[in-house]
Amino acid sequence: MLYTFEGSYLKEGNRHFIKIPFNVWDICEQKGNIPVKATIEQITFECKLIPKGQGDYYIPIAKKNLEQLPVKSSYTSSFEIIHQLSRINHDSPYTEPIRKIDTIELVLQPAAGLCGQACLAMLSGLSIEKIITIMNAKKWQASLSKIIETLDYFKFAHADKMIYQKERFSQLPNLCLLNTKADKYSSKPSHLLLHFNGKYYDPASGVRTNYDKGRIISYLEIFST
């Protein structure tokens, strides 16, 4: 069902929103962070509605969309509830893996918070900038779920789930993504790197032949052929 309304424009800090002028709980019979396909004027995008309590909700406006809107106090708006946001691999152009992973060239992250993007750059052979665009994920935004979706986008076969059993860390697969404990100076609890052919490709520090297995939290096997 499509809900159409005139929504007030709001700004909170550096974030921008459209206020939905009705009680979403009552009208839509939905609660929580609700995935929707929204339209503001002529701009259509997917997002999750932001709950503000008691059925009040905001539509978040990304900077790239805000720049296309005229300056007004309110906008003709609409949304329809969808099952989930489109996955990264929804519009993949690949029918086969982007490449055969028989070698890996080290890619160092240009800034903290880009370890996941750097790992995907090493796997795909693309630049970090291209990976950021594909994932729509800047610093600190490459969650494990987004990384797995991007592996699917590139048609890389991988295990169904991360492995957390410590007893399996002593014999790692030939190729895998490692989720590890970050160093004590990091603002985040974990750090991502690759294990390939007995070497560790760390976007923060380079290629190593040894790694402290006690720092490994989990791994995801990636099938290179």
Summary of the structure (lengths in Angstrom):
residues: 225
radius of gyration: 20.9
end to end distance: 44.6
largest distance: 60.0
contacts: 600
relative contact order: 0.13
helix: 21%
strand: 34%
